[in-house]
Amino acid sequence: MSIQNDPALLIQVMQAMSRLGETNDTRMCLRHPLIPRLQNGPMLTAIGHVYQGIGLNAEALAMMERAKRTGYDNADFRYFHALQLQFNGRLGEAEAEMESCLKLGPTFGRASLSLARIRKQTADSNHVAFLQERLQSVPKGSEDHAAFEFALYKEYEDLGDLDAAWSALQRANAVMAARVPYDAASEEKLFDLLIQRFDSDAPRGETGIPPGPMPIFIVGMPRSGTTLLERVLGSHSQVASAGELSDLPRQLRWVADRHGHPVVDEDLLNAMPGIDFALLGRRYLQQSQWRANGKPFYIDKLPPNFMLIGCIRRALPHARVVHMARDPMDVCFSNYRAMFGDSYAYSYDLDALSHHYRQYDRLMQHWRETMPGFVIDVPYSNLVLDTERTCRELIAACGLTFEEGCLDHTRNKASVATLSSAQVRQPIHSRGLGEWEKYAQRLQGLRTALLG
């Protein structure tokens, strides 16, 4: 059967191309004349997921709404449709769609967690009773179990019941820690190897400035404020907000010929001595420059790319790297109360959190020492407490002229597909500073470990 008249085969090709990092070929497939004629709800939804996978959330939402118009409907579909509504800033519709998802019968915890996060819960409008009921029947130790507990934590905290909130948060993290164990020795070895592989600032790839738009990488720990920083910088007229991209890790694995899912692993690091970094830079730009939409800069915001700063320096020496630095207690507590699935095993245990933070901190210090001036550090507290001065300094460091519009990131209409997709649309505020202090006594062990 030819791809010319087989939409199922076309979708499989798109999915494979996207996973391999062949974004241009994926986009070419998405322009196939078969797609405008499709009236199959599941296939349109699958195409929506392909769009989402390459960061085109407006197009993903359009596909899901086409699927909905065909009559396609189930709890999973409503959940993913609600997420796309949220990513695209349609928060009221997203909340209503999530509520309707939960009325379809047995549902998964992720929907309840997304619903809890979309706004602050109140005494008159919350889901505590529903969550408590669900916890009676959910399979114990499952990811759904953890998600319901994380949701219960969020709602109890909104309602001011900190004792109940902390208990739910501990139960949630205990479930996930059992499901996704953290291997401290392996992670420390990985960071040791990273430092060994990039123990100097040479050699680098291309020496001349490559043609076309250039990336601004935003890195840091998850929940450090990278999304807020992207919204601020992406409000500049010369900068496009491209979202949370996987282009660099995928191109790195392509050049190294090493399959894998983590941003970096030991197998990939063992291949580093043979990598053609000039080729990595060219392939990265070939697959990502379209995201600039005619602007001279585009933001590539993937927090774990802090591990790949050495690769960026060698492959794209003219790129900018901006590091969002948040207070250790604030960022660790924010990680502890998030749910990242199996992405960040360290986040579900306080001892693991302190250990991971120390690895991250020493690696960032290594980059500063081996390539001084390449990484632009932006303290989160400076951004929220002295926004204008911090913005002016950041924009100048990126080689741009300051624009007043950067001080109002709420004007930025680009989609946001991260945990903070609802909160980040609010004006800049300082409520994220010291949030851990509500649980200071319970977090004393973490604080001691971080300070020690």
C-alpha positions, -999 to +999 in steps of 0.1 A: +000+000+000+014+034-010+017+062+015-002+084-010-035+068-001-028+052+033-033+077+061-024+051+088+009+045+071+014+083+068+008+087+105+033+059+113+060+076+092+053+110+109+056+094+143+089+077+134+103+108+118+094+129+149+110+104+173+142+105+152+144+143+153+137+146+116+114+176+122+116+189+086+104+156+072+077+154+098+065+189+088+065+178+052+043+148+060+020+171+079+014+190+047+003+159+029-029+164+008-045+134+025-048+152+059-073+180+050-097+153+037-095+130+067-127+125+087-114+098+111-114+110+147-087+087+161-064+095+131-069+132+135-061+129+172-029+110+164-019+138+140-027+162+168-002+144+190+024+146+162+019+184+161+022+185+199+054+164+198+072+190+176+058+219+197+031+232+173+003+233+199-021+257+180-021+232+151-024+203+176-055+219+191-070+225+156-066+188+148-082+177+181-112+200+174-115+185+140-116+151+156-142+163+180-164+175+152-164+139+137-181+127+169-150+111+183-153+111+221-139+093+252-123+102+285-087+100+271-096+123+242-113+149+264-082+149+287-058+156+259-082+181+243-084+199+276-046+200+279-043+215+244-069+241+254-048+249+285-016+250+265-032+275+241-044+298+269-081+289+268-082+281+305-119+284+312-127+259+284-099+237+295-113+234+330-148+227+317-135+200+294-114+184+322-145+184+344-165+167+316-137+141+312-140+131+349-178+126+345-174+098+319-168+071+345-136+055+357-108+080+350-071+085+356-055+106+382-036+128+357-069+145+348-077+153+384-042+166+389-044+189+359-078+201+371-064+209+406-035+229+391-055+250+367-066+275+393-066+280+431-093+259+447-117+274+472-140+263+500-170+267+476-154+251+446-130+222+450-126+184+443-115+171+477-145+148+482-142+135+447-105+128+452-110+111+486-136+089+469-113+080+440-085+071+464-107+044+479-108+024+447-077+033+427-051+005+424-026+011+452+009+019+441-002+029+406+006+062+388-031+071+391-028+066+429+001+090+430-016+116+408-048+116+430-026+122+461-006+150+443-040+165+434-053+162+470-021+179+482-027+208+459-063+213+469-057+209+506-029+235+504-052+259+485-078+255+513-052+262+540-051+227+556-013+223+556-012+192+578-035+173+554-016+187+524+017+175+537+004+141+544-010+137+509+023+150+494+043+125+514+020+096+503+022+108+466+060+109+466+063+076+483+042+059+456+064+075+428+097+068+446+087+031+448+078+032+411+108+052+399+138+045+422+167+070+422+202+056+418+225+082+435+257+064+426+248+061+389+239+097+387+270+109+404+291+088+380+272+103+351+280+139+363+316+129+369+319+116+333+303+148+320+329+169+337+357+146+324+344+147+288+343+185+288+373+194+310+383+224+288+368+250+264+382+235+232+378+224+205+347+239+190+328+233+158+320+261+134+342+292+138+322+315+116+287+327+124+263+303+106+235+319+084+200+323+096+183+326+130+202+317+162+189+298+192+188+312+228+189+281+250+172+285+284+183+258+309+181+251+346+164+227+370+128+220+363+105+243+382+132+270+384+113+296+364+125+288+329+090+291+315+086+326+329+120+336+316+110+323+281+078+343+282+097+375+291+124+371+266+100+358+240+080+391+243+109+408+224+100+416+188+132+399+176+128+367+195+104+338+189+091+315+217+096+280+204+087+261+236+103+231+252+122+214+224+139+181+221+158+190+190+193+192+206+192+158+225+178+141+194+203+155+170+231+147+195+219+110+195+217+111+157+253+123+153+266+099+180+245+070+166+233+061+201+197+053+206+181+063+240+155+085+257+174+104+285+190+137+275+223+121+284+234+087+296+267+068+300+265+052+265+261+086+249+290+101+269+313+072+260+306+082+223+315+119+229+352+117+218+341+106+183+313+132+178+316+157+149+303+188+168+303+209+136+279+184+121+258+185+153+256+223+150+246+221+113+220+194+119+205+212+148+201+244+129+187+226+098+160+210+119+151+239+142+157+273+125+121+273+110+109+278+145+121+315+144+092+324+121+114+351+104+129+365+135+167+365+141+165+346+174+144+317+188+142+302+223+150+266+229+138+260+264+145+225+277+157+227+314+178+195+313+199+209+285+221+223+314+238+189+310+246+196+274+261+231+277+295+216+268+280+202+236+263+236+228+296+254+232+314+231+208+286+228+183+270+263+184+296+286+199+276+317+188+244+306+205+233+322+238+228+300+269+207+315+297+206+297+330+177+302+354+190+300+389+165+296+417+171+293+455+179+257+464+151+253+489+125+269+466+135+248+435+138+215+454+105+220+471+089+229+438+102+197+423+090+176+453+055+188+449+054+183+411+047+150+394+070+143+364+061+107+357+093+087+352+113+117+339+130+129+371+134+100+396+153+123+421+122+145+426+102+120+447+125+117+478+140+145+498+175+129+502+175+122+465+166+158+458+195+172+478+219+148+462+207+157+427+208+194+434+245+191+445+253+173+412+235+200+392+252+228+411+287+214+407+282+209+369+270+245+365+300+257+384+322+235+360+307+252+330+313+286+344+350+278+352+358+261+318+339+285+296+337+318+314+310+342+301+293+317+279+265+310+304+243+340+314+230+334+349+196+349+358+186+346+395+148+339+397+146+363+427+161+391+407+136+385+379+106+388+401+118+414+425+137+438+402+121+429+368+131+459+347+168+459+357+171+421+353+153+423+319+176+451+306+207+432+317+195+399+301+184+415+268+217+433+265+237+401+272+217+385+244+229+412+220+194+429+218+180+463+224+157+466+253+120+469+246+094+480+271+071+452+260+093+427+276+081+439+310+046+426+303+050+390+293+012+385+295+011+399+259+030+369+247+004+347+231+026+317+223+014+284+236+028+270+268+031+232+272+046+229+307+034+223+343+032+261+347+011+267+316-017+282+337+003+301+363+028+316+339+000+336+321-003+358+352+016+390+357+051+386+373+048+382+411+070+371+440+047+345+456+071+317+445+098+330+468+100+311+501+070+288+494+087+260+513+087+280+545+051+269+551+066+234+557+099+246+572+099+222+602+091+192+579+118+203+554+146+209+579+164+178+569+165+189+532+177+224+542+205+209+563+215+186+535+216+215+509+235+239+532+260+212+542 
